[in-house]
Structures are given as structure tokens and as C-alpha cells.
């Protein structure tokens, strides 16, 4: 199957990832079947898709007159049989649970056309395990979109042990057609690339606060007002090249041994969770989150992501 052969795409799940992926597929001109467990979940999903399109339109990334046409490209369904029927490419975005996803892929294997690609937007599960109960492991792959999909361009493409090269090539071509930036993870390691980097930084940030070396506010400021600004322009390896690999080698020779080597969640994070201090969802985490502050920081982040999306060239 070639990219031109893909006409219909099924997106499973109406939550944060599902509605954003459906938006991108419909915006690229594909006929999309969006699967939700209930009419209520579909209604919420369609509302979020419209809001996302209106946001893009307000910022010149989508023409206003296209919104209704894009919405018409999406049909909501409440059964897997309806979603999979005639689909050329299926993107699963349900709960991050291996057993649930394996069961879903087994059902899809029986329902989707034999040529269909079965993809997951899991943030770290092994595609080989996702394919274990299917009869088409060569057509199972991970396409990990980042949240929110309509504002963050990266998609990590991860092959399983039996994923065919043609499946990888087709997934990459589709991601590009959707206007996203694909990278290939050549071995399915836990967390892939992005989350391994993200959680390595989080571990050290938590450790610094746990040790009392700096406050949460100052740790965040250290990232936002220094190397965090560079990372959007030059990645960590580009930055090392620019700074001189000999310099980074010398720093690593004494600093690495003093970095956090904790293998599990840090005690500071464990205590926060046990106290029910879960962040925005409970109103308190490392910060106190009042409604006004939540809205303010989400707006600032959204505006910055939009600006970068407008400037992207890839």
C-alpha cells in the first residue's frame, strides 16, 4: 500500500490525543471515523475538535471557511466494527494499559481490512507486545503524537520486531502529509526518545528540590531562562557540538557521578501523590493552582506553541 491508497483513517478515542489526531487527519483531507464509547464522549470530542480548528484559524494556520468542511470529514461512531470498516490506517489512542490495548488490537485485527495498518499513539509501550495477539505484526506500529497533537509537531515512529520496512515508510509518509515532524526510534525502548529525555530532566529537577538545594520555583526558572530557550533552536547534541565536545567531556567526567541515580520514583514525588497533591487536577502540586493562574499559564503556553508552529520549517 502506498500513501495515495490511504483514503479512510480510523481514530480510536475521543480524549486529549484522539480528538487532536482526528483534527489533523481531517484537516489533511482524509475521511475520518472517530470512535467513542458513547454519544456523550463523541460530543465532547467534536466540541474539542471545533475549538482546536477555531484556535488555528484565529492564528492564521487554517482558513475560516475550511472549518465546516474539515468537521464534515469526521464521522463519529460508537462501535469498533463501524470504525474499522474500510479503514486503511487505524490510530489507537485509548487508555495507556497494555492488556487493554492488546485486546483492542486483537479485535481490530479481525475487523479491519487485511491491508490496514494498525498504529498506536502509546507513549512508551512496546509495539511488539501490542502486536502479539494479531495476525498482522508486520502492519503494527507506534506513531506517538505529542500532546496537544495539533500544536506539537513531533511524532515518534517506533517499529516492532516484525514490523515491515514498508509499514515504517508508509507511517512516515502519512505523518509528513499531516504536517507533522516524524522521527524514527530504531529500537522500542521504554519511553522511546522524548519521554526518556523528559523524565531524565524531571528526575534531576525533583532530586535538587528534594535535597533542598533550590526551590521548585528556582529550578523551573533555571530551565525557562537558560538552556530551555536554547533547546527549541538547538537540541542537546547540537548544543554540545556548539559548546565543544571536549568541554562537555570534561564536565561529564566529574558531574555525572554526582547526578541522581535513583531507579524508582523519588520520595518527594511519592509523598506528594500520597497527600493527594497531584497538580492542577487537585489544585495543588509543587504550586498552588487557582483557576486564574491555571488559565493564565495555559494561555501563555498555547500562545508560545502557536508562535513556534507558525515559524516551523521542516
C-alpha positions in Angstrom: 0.0 0.0 0.0 1.2 3.5 -0.9 0.3 6.8 0.7 -2.0 7.6 -2.2 -4.0 4.4 -1.3 -4.9 5.8 2.1 -8.4 7.2 1.9 -10.0 6.4 5.3 -8.5 6.7 8.7 -10.0 5.4 12.0 -9.1 7.2 15.2 -10.0 5.3 18.4 -10.6 7.5 21.4 -12.0 11.0 21.9 -9.8 12.2 24.7 -6.8 14.5 24.6 -4.9 12.7 22.0 -7.7 11.2 19.9 -9.6 14.4 19.1 -6.3 16.2 18.2 -5.2 13.4 15.9 -8.7 13.2 14.2 -8.4 17.0 13.7 -5.1 16.6 11.9 -6.3 13.8 9.7 -9.5 15.6 8.7 -7.5 18.8 8.1 -5.3 16.8 5.6 -8.3 15.8 3.7 -8.8 12.3 4.9 -12.2 10.7 5.7 -12.1 10.0 9.5 -14.1 7.7 11.6 -13.8 8.8 15.3 -14.6 6.0 17.8 -16.0 6.9 21.2 -17.5 4.7 23.8 -20.7 6.9 24.0 -22.5 9.7 22.2 -21.5 12.0 25.1 -17.8 11.2 24.6 -18.2 11.9 20.9 -20.0 15.2 21.5 -17.1 16.3 23.8 -14.6 15.1 21.2 -16.3 17.1 18.4 -16.5 20.2 20.6 -12.8 20.0 21.2 -12.0 19.5 17.5 -14.0 22.6 16.6 -12.3 24.6 19.4 -8.9 23.4 18.1 -9.8 24.4 14.5 -11.0 27.8 15.6 -7.8 28.4 17.6 -5.8 27.5 14.4 -8.0 29.8 12.4 -7.6 32.8 14.8 -3.8 32.5 14.3 -3.8 32.2 10.5 -3.0 28.5 10.4 -6.3 27.4 9.0 -8.7 29.4 6.8 -12.0 30.1 8.5 -14.0 28.9 5.5 -12.4 25.4 5.8 -13.6 24.6 9.3 -17.0 23.3 8.4 -15.5 21.1 5.6 -13.0 19.7 8.0 -15.7 18.9 10.5 -17.7 17.1 7.8 -14.7 14.9 7.1 -15.2 13.3 10.5 -17.9 10.8 11.4 -18.5 9.7 15.0 -19.1 6.0 15.7 -19.7 4.0 18.8 -18.7 0.5 17.7 -15.3 -0.8 16.7 -16.9 -2.5 13.7 -18.1 0.8 12.3 -14.7 2.5 13.0 -12.6 -0.3 11.3 -14.8 -0.9 8.3 -13.0 0.2 5.2 -10.2 1.9 7.2 -6.8 1.9 5.5 -5.0 3.2 8.6 -6.1 2.9 12.2 -4.7 5.0 15.0 -5.4 3.9 18.6 -5.5 6.5 21.3 -7.2 4.8 24.3 -6.1 4.3 27.9 -2.3 3.6 28.4 -2.7 0.0 29.5 -1.0 -2.9 27.8 -3.8 -5.5 28.3 -6.5 -3.1 27.1 -4.5 -2.2 24.0 -3.7 -5.8 23.2 -7.3 -6.7 23.4 -8.2 -3.8 21.2 -5.6 -4.7 18.6 -6.9 -8.3 18.6 -10.4 -7.0 17.8 -9.1 -4.7 15.2 -7.2 -7.5 13.5 -10.5 -9.3 13.0 -12.5 -6.2 11.9 -10.1 -4.1 9.8 -9.3 -4.9 6.2 -6.3 -7.2 5.7 -4.2 -4.3 4.2 -4.9 -1.9 7.0 -2.1 -0.6 9.2 -2.8 -0.7 13.0 -1.0 2.1 14.8 -0.9 3.1 18.4 -0.1 6.5 19.9 1.2 4.9 23.1 3.9 7.0 24.9 6.1 4.0 25.8 4.6 0.5 25.3 6.4 -1.9 23.0 4.8 -2.4 19.6 5.9 -6.0 19.5 3.7 -6.6 22.6 0.9 -4.6 21.1 1.0 -6.9 18.0 1.3 -10.1 20.0 -2.4 -11.2 19.6 -2.7 -10.1 16.0 -2.1 -12.0 12.8 -0.5 -9.0 11.1 2.5 -8.0 13.2 4.2 -6.7 10.1 1.5 -4.0 9.9 1.6 -2.9 13.6 3.5 0.2 14.5 3.6 3.0 17.0 3.0 6.6 15.9 3.4 8.6 19.2 1.9 12.0 18.8 2.7 14.6 21.5 0.1 16.5 23.5 -1.5 18.5 22.2 -1.2 17.0 18.7 -2.5 20.0 16.8 0.1 22.2 18.4 3.2 20.0 18.9 4.6 18.6 15.6 6.7 15.7 16.8 5.6 12.1 16.1 7.8 9.2 17.2 7.6 6.3 14.8 8.5 3.0 16.5 8.8 -0.3 14.8 8.2 -3.7 16.5 10.4 -6.8 15.9 8.2 -7.9 13.0 7.1 -4.5 11.6 7.8 -4.4 7.9 10.0 -1.6 6.5 7.1 -0.7 4.1 4.9 -0.1 7.2 7.6 2.3 8.6 7.9 4.1 5.3 4.1 4.5 5.0 3.7 5.7 8.5 6.5 8.3 8.0 4.9 9.5 4.7 1.5 9.8 6.4 2.9 11.8 9.3 4.5 14.2 6.9 1.2 14.5 4.9 -0.4 15.5 8.3 2.1 18.4 8.6 4.0 16.8 11.5 7.7 16.1 12.1 8.5 12.3 12.2 11.5 10.8 13.9 12.3 7.0 13.9 13.0 5.2 17.0 15.1 2.2 15.8 14.6 0.1 18.8 11.5 0.0 21.0 13.0 1.1 24.3 10.7 2.2 27.2 9.7 5.8 26.8 11.1 6.0 23.3 13.2 9.1 22.8 11.2 12.1 24.0 10.0 10.7 27.3 13.4 9.3 28.2 14.9 12.8 27.8 11.9 14.4 29.6 12.0 12.1 32.6 15.8 12.3 32.9 15.4 16.1 33.4 12.4 15.6 35.7 14.4 13.2 37.9 17.2 15.6 38.4 14.8 18.5 39.0 13.0 16.6 41.7 16.3 15.5 43.2 17.5 19.1 43.5 14.3 20.1 45.3 14.3 17.0 47.5 17.9 17.7 48.6 17.0 21.3 49.5 19.5 22.8 47.0 16.9 25.0 45.3 13.2 25.7 45.4 10.7 24.3 42.8 10.3 27.9 41.5 14.0 28.4 41.1 14.5 25.0 39.4 11.8 25.9 36.9 13.3 29.3 36.4 16.8 27.8 35.7 15.3 25.9 32.8 13.0 28.6 31.4 15.5 31.4 31.4 18.7 29.5 30.3 19.1 26.3 28.3 15.4 25.7 27.9 15.4 28.7 25.5 18.2 27.2 23.5 16.7 23.7 23.2 13.9 25.0 21.0 16.6 26.0 18.5 19.5 23.6 19.1 18.9 20.1 20.6 21.2 18.7 23.3 23.7 17.2 20.8 23.7 20.3 18.6 24.3 22.3 21.7 27.2 20.0 22.7 28.8 20.5 19.3 28.4 24.2 19.5 29.9 24.3 23.0 32.8 21.9 22.2 32.7 18.2 22.9 35.9 18.4 24.9 34.3 20.9 27.2 31.3 18.6 27.7 33.5 15.6 28.2 35.4 17.4 31.0 32.2 18.4 32.7 30.7 14.9 32.5 33.9 13.4 34.0 33.2 15.0 37.3 29.4 15.8 37.2 27.9 12.5 36.1 28.9 10.7 39.3 27.0 13.3 41.4 23.8 13.3 39.4 20.7 11.5 40.7 20.8 7.7 40.1 17.5 6.8 41.8 15.9 3.8 39.9 12.4 4.4 41.0 10.1 7.4 41.7 11.7 9.9 44.1 10.5 10.2 47.7 9.4 13.8 47.1 7.1 12.8 44.3 5.8 9.8 46.3 4.9 12.0 49.2 3.1 14.5 47.0 1.0 11.7 45.5 0.2 10.2 48.8 -1.0 13.5 50.1 -3.3 13.9 47.1 -1.2 16.9 45.8 -1.5 16.0 42.1 -1.1 19.4 40.5 -3.8 21.2 38.6 -6.3 18.4 38.9 -6.4 18.8 42.7 -5.4 22.5 42.9 -2.0 21.9 44.5 1.2 20.2 43.5 4.6 22.0 43.7 2.5 25.1 43.3 -0.9 26.3 44.4 -3.2 26.3 41.3 -6.1 28.7 41.4 -8.4 29.0 38.4 -6.9 32.3 37.3 -3.4 31.0 37.4 -4.3 27.9 35.5 -5.9 29.8 32.7 -3.0 32.3 32.6 -0.3 29.7 32.3 -2.2 27.6 29.8 -2.8 30.7 27.6 0.8 31.6 27.7 1.9 28.1 26.8 -0.6 27.9 24.0 0.5 31.3 22.5 4.1 30.2 22.6 3.3 26.9 20.9 1.2 28.7 18.2 4.1 31.1 17.5 6.6 28.3 17.1 4.1 26.4 14.8 3.8 29.5 12.6 7.6 29.6 12.4 8.3 25.8 11.8 10.1 24.9 8.7 10.7 21.1 8.2 
